[in-house]
């Protein structure tokens, strides 16, 4: 287990927890030039972490997704059993402990008492708002959630979820830091369980389970529809842009044509959230700011071109069109 301290002249990041997300975050931060201190109380997990990180880096290198020798990135990562050693000199702390509210409360109390007063304290929790584990802390103003896509070295979106007590400077510093590390921060403007990533993912999973339960489709068939249909398209455009480009006249025309059917589907599942005229108008206004209708045809062509490239790249060797 490495115990050498990083050079304190470099920006230092502490990663608390060496599970899959912790190791992935350590890799991202080290690739961006930061000195990274990984902490975990489990000796076996900590001993295994360096080899796991190196293996992932070698795979990234094999796919031409590294910008420097693997050894240079690894040299920026040190591993510690003690929290105090990991926090030494850290200006950003990324907590990656298991998804357990009691554990996170205890851990954030410890981090708040031991980390530098100006260090940001961020949790990688998938669903728990910061107000549930940091509200009683003296330094609660510097606490928030940074929830990544998994793995963050490939899926670069990171949700930034402040609590009502998180100060504006902490939010700004966090988004600036994540951007400098090559991540794409998305500000979640109101605390809500599951945030945005898992709310969207959960909505699809709930329906997928219902479709299997009701004998409509098999697990394999549903995965194929998402993987080769919806997912292929969503890797180019999101759900709002999909609707916008699928109907001539844009998303307002789509809502007029499809809104009643989606409302009936929702009611069938016990959810009554109609697309009201006011809501459709709001969404339409945002879409038209992003894409004026006069550019609609060009954007449809761009979407199709991107999908063609994806289909080509996904084709197995020797497979015909």
C-alpha positions in Angstrom: 0.0 0.0 0.0 1.5 3.4 -1.0 2.0 5.8 1.9 4.0 8.5 0.2 2.4 12.0 0.4 1.8 13.9 -2.8 3.6 17.2 -3.3 1.6 19.8 -1.6 2.5 22.4 -4.2 0.0 20.7 -6.5 -3.8 20.8 -6.0 -4.8 17.9 -3.7 -8.1 16.0 -3.8 -9.1 13.5 -1.1 -11.3 10.5 -2.1 -12.9 8.9 0.9 -13.8 5.3 0.0 -12.0 3.0 -2.5 -15.1 1.2 -3.9 -15.8 1.3 -7.6 -16.9 5.0 -7.6 -14.1 6.1 -5.4 -11.5 4.5 -7.6 -13.1 5.9 -10.7 -13.2 9.4 -9.3 -9.5 9.0 -8.2 -8.7 8.1 -11.8 -10.6 11.1 -13.2 -8.9 13.6 -10.8 -5.4 12.2 -11.4 -5.9 12.3 -15.1 -6.6 16.0 -14.8 -3.3 16.7 -13.1 -4.5 16.7 -9.4 -2.7 14.9 -6.6 -5.1 12.4 -5.2 -5.2 10.8 -1.8 -7.5 7.7 -1.5 -8.6 6.6 1.9 -10.4 3.5 3.0 -10.5 1.8 6.5 -10.6 -1.7 4.9 -7.0 -2.9 4.4 -7.9 -5.6 1.8 -9.9 -3.1 -0.3 -7.1 -0.5 0.0 -4.4 -3.0 -1.0 -6.4 -4.0 -4.1 -7.2 -0.5 -5.3 -3.9 0.4 -7.0 -4.1 -2.6 -9.3 -7.7 -2.0 -10.2 -7.0 1.7 -11.1 -4.0 0.6 -13.2 -6.1 -2.0 -15.0 -8.7 0.6 -15.9 -6.1 3.1 -17.0 -4.5 0.4 -19.3 -7.9 -0.2 -20.9 -8.4 3.5 -21.5 -4.9 3.6 -23.0 -5.7 0.6 -25.2 -8.7 2.6 -26.6 -6.6 5.8 -27.1 -8.4 7.6 -24.2 -5.3 8.7 -22.3 -3.2 11.8 -22.8 -0.1 10.7 -20.9 1.7 7.5 -19.9 -0.2 5.5 -17.4 2.7 5.6 -15.0 2.4 9.4 -14.8 -1.2 9.3 -13.8 -0.6 6.5 -11.2 2.2 8.5 -9.7 -0.3 11.2 -8.6 -2.4 8.7 -6.5 -1.5 7.8 -2.9 -3.5 5.5 -0.6 -4.1 5.8 3.1 -5.9 4.0 5.9 -6.2 7.2 8.0 -8.6 9.9 7.2 -6.3 12.6 8.5 -3.5 11.6 6.1 -5.9 11.7 3.2 -7.3 15.1 4.1 -3.9 16.7 4.5 -3.7 19.7 2.1 -7.0 18.7 0.3 -9.1 21.6 -1.1 -11.8 19.2 -2.4 -13.1 16.1 -0.7 -15.1 13.5 -2.6 -16.9 11.1 -0.2 -17.6 7.7 -1.9 -18.8 5.5 1.0 -21.7 3.0 0.8 -25.2 4.3 0.4 -26.1 4.4 4.1 -27.6 7.5 5.7 -26.2 6.8 9.2 -22.8 6.2 7.9 -22.8 9.3 5.8 -23.9 11.4 8.8 -21.0 10.1 10.9 -18.6 10.4 8.1 -19.5 14.0 7.2 -19.3 15.0 10.9 -15.8 13.6 10.9 -14.8 15.3 7.6 -16.2 18.6 8.7 -14.1 18.5 11.9 -10.9 17.3 10.2 -10.8 18.9 6.7 -9.4 22.3 6.1 -12.0 25.0 6.8 -12.2 26.0 3.1 -12.3 22.5 1.7 -15.4 21.5 -0.3 -17.1 18.4 1.1 -19.0 16.5 -1.7 -20.9 13.2 -1.5 -21.2 10.8 -4.4 -24.5 9.5 -3.0 -26.9 8.3 -5.6 -30.1 9.4 -4.0 -29.7 11.0 -0.5 -29.9 14.8 -0.3 -27.2 16.6 1.6 -29.8 18.1 3.9 -30.3 14.6 5.4 -26.6 14.1 6.4 -25.1 17.6 6.7 -27.8 19.9 8.1 -26.4 19.9 11.7 -22.8 20.5 10.8 -20.9 23.7 11.6 -19.5 23.7 8.1 -22.7 22.7 6.3 -22.3 25.7 4.0 -19.5 23.8 2.2 -21.4 20.5 1.9 -23.3 19.3 -1.2 -23.8 16.2 -3.5 -21.7 15.5 -6.6 -23.3 12.4 -8.1 -21.5 11.1 -11.2 -22.5 8.9 -14.1 -20.9 5.5 -13.6 -18.1 5.2 -14.5 -17.2 8.9 -14.5 -14.1 8.4 -16.6 -16.4 7.4 -19.4 -19.7 9.1 -18.6 -18.6 12.6 -17.8 -21.9 14.1 -16.6 -21.9 14.9 -12.8 -24.9 16.2 -11.0 -24.2 19.0 -8.5 -26.9 19.0 -5.9 -26.6 21.8 -3.2 -28.8 21.9 -0.1 -30.6 25.1 0.9 -27.7 25.8 3.3 -24.9 25.3 0.7 -23.5 28.7 -0.1 -23.1 30.1 -3.6 -19.4 30.2 -3.4 -19.2 26.5 -2.8 -21.5 25.8 -5.7 -19.4 28.0 -8.0 -16.1 26.5 -6.8 -17.4 23.0 -7.3 -18.7 23.5 -10.8 -15.4 25.2 -11.8 -13.4 22.4 -10.2 -15.3 19.6 -11.9 -15.1 21.4 -15.3 -11.3 21.7 -14.9 -11.3 17.9 -14.2 -13.0 17.2 -17.6 -16.4 16.5 -16.1 -19.7 18.2 -17.2 -21.4 19.5 -14.1 -25.2 19.8 -14.2 -26.8 21.9 -11.4 -29.8 20.3 -9.8 -31.8 23.4 -8.7 -33.8 21.8 -6.0 -33.1 18.9 -3.6 -35.1 15.8 -4.5 -34.5 12.2 -3.7 -32.7 10.5 -6.6 -31.8 13.8 -8.2 -32.3 13.8 -12.0 -30.1 10.9 -13.2 -31.9 8.3 -11.1 -35.3 9.9 -11.4 -35.1 9.4 -15.2 -33.5 6.0 -14.9 -36.1 4.9 -12.2 -39.0 5.9 -14.4 -37.8 3.6 -17.2 -37.0 0.8 -14.8 -40.5 1.0 -13.2 -42.1 0.7 -16.6 -39.7 -2.1 -17.6 -40.7 -4.1 -14.6 -44.4 -3.6 -15.3 -44.0 -4.7 -18.9 -42.3 -7.9 -17.8 -44.9 -8.4 -15.0 -47.8 -7.9 -17.5 -46.4 -10.3 -20.0 -45.9 -7.6 -22.7 -42.2 -8.3 -23.3 -39.3 -10.3 -21.9 -36.3 -8.9 -20.1 -34.1 -9.6 -23.1 -36.5 -7.9 -25.5 -36.8 -4.8 -23.4 -33.1 -4.5 -23.1 -32.8 -4.8 -26.8 -35.4 -2.1 -27.5 -33.5 0.3 -25.2 -30.0 -0.7 -26.3 -30.6 -0.8 -30.1 -33.5 1.7 -30.2 -34.1 4.3 -27.6 -30.5 4.2 -26.2 -28.9 4.5 -29.6 -30.9 7.6 -30.3 -30.5 9.0 -26.8 -26.7 8.8 -27.1 -27.1 11.5 -29.8 -30.1 13.6 -28.6 -32.0 13.6 -25.3 -35.7 13.0 -24.8 -36.9 16.5 -25.3 -34.8 16.9 -28.5 -35.9 13.5 -29.7 -39.6 14.6 -29.5 -38.7 18.0 -31.0 -37.0 16.3 -34.1 -39.5 13.5 -34.4 -42.4 15.7 -35.4 -42.4 18.4 -38.0 -43.4 21.6 -36.2 -41.3 20.7 -33.3 -42.1 19.8 -29.7 -45.3 21.8 -29.5 -46.7 19.7 -32.4 -45.4 16.5 -30.8 -47.2 17.4 -27.5 -50.4 18.1 -29.4 -50.3 14.8 -31.2 -48.9 12.5 -28.5 -49.7 14.2 -25.2 -53.1 12.6 -24.7 -51.7 9.1 -25.4 -48.9 9.6 -22.9 -51.4 10.9 -20.3 -53.5 7.7 -20.7 -50.4 5.6 -20.3 -49.5 7.4 -17.1 -53.0 7.1 -15.7 -52.8 3.4 -16.4 -49.8 3.2 -14.0 -51.5 5.5 -11.4 -49.6 8.6 -12.4 -51.6 11.7 -13.5 -49.2 14.3 -14.7 -50.6 15.8 -17.9 -48.6 18.0 -20.1 -50.5 21.2 -19.5 -50.5 24.0 -22.1 -48.4 26.1 -19.7 -45.8 23.4 -19.3 -45.7 22.6 -23.0 -45.2 26.3 -23.7 -42.3 26.5 -21.2 -40.6 23.5 -22.8 -41.2 24.8 -26.3 -39.7 28.2 -25.4 -36.6 26.5 -24.1 -36.3 24.3 -27.2 -36.8 27.2 -29.6 -34.0 29.1 -27.8 -31.8 26.1 -28.4 -33.0 25.4 -31.9 -35.0 27.9 -34.0 -37.6 26.1 -36.2 -35.9 27.4 -39.3 -32.9 25.2 -38.4 -35.0 22.1 -37.8 -34.2 20.3 -41.1 -30.5 20.8 -40.6 -30.6 19.4 -37.1 -32.6 16.4 -38.3 -29.9 15.8 -40.9 -27.2 16.1 -38.2 -29.0 13.6 -36.0 -29.2 11.1 -38.8 -25.6 11.6 -39.7 -24.5 10.9 -36.1 -26.7 7.8 -35.9 -25.2 6.5 -39.1 -21.7 6.9 -37.6 -22.8 5.1 -34.5 -24.4 2.2 -36.4 -21.2 1.9 -38.5 -18.9 1.9 -35.4 -21.1 -0.7 -33.6 -21.1 -3.1 -36.6 -19.2 -6.3 -35.8 -16.2 -7.1 -38.0 -17.4 -8.8 -41.2 -21.0 -7.9 -40.5 -22.9 -6.5 -43.6 -25.1 -3.4 -43.5 
